Amino acid sequence: MPTQPGGAAVERFIQVVVELAADIDAHIVVAWLESAPPASSSWTSTPTWATSR
């Protein structure tokens, strides 16, 4: 299957989107961990950032 013109640009774009998504994901996890005290029942409840959207 021959490579279409602009195929490399599309692949690069997808790579950037995937990297951004992973980055955003990491920030969300960190925010969730910081907003939930480990030794309380709120650890299993919905974090505040999820309900504020």
C-alpha positions, 0 to 999 in steps of 0.5 A: 500500500503506497504512502499517500502525500501528507501521510507523514504529516498526518502521522506526526499530528496523531503522535502529537495528539497522543502525547498531549492526551497522555500529558493531560491524563497525567495532570488529571491523575495528579490533580485527583490524587492531590484533591483526595486525602488517602486516609478518608472515604472521599478517596473512592468518591468522585473527585471535585475536578470531575464534577465541576465540568 
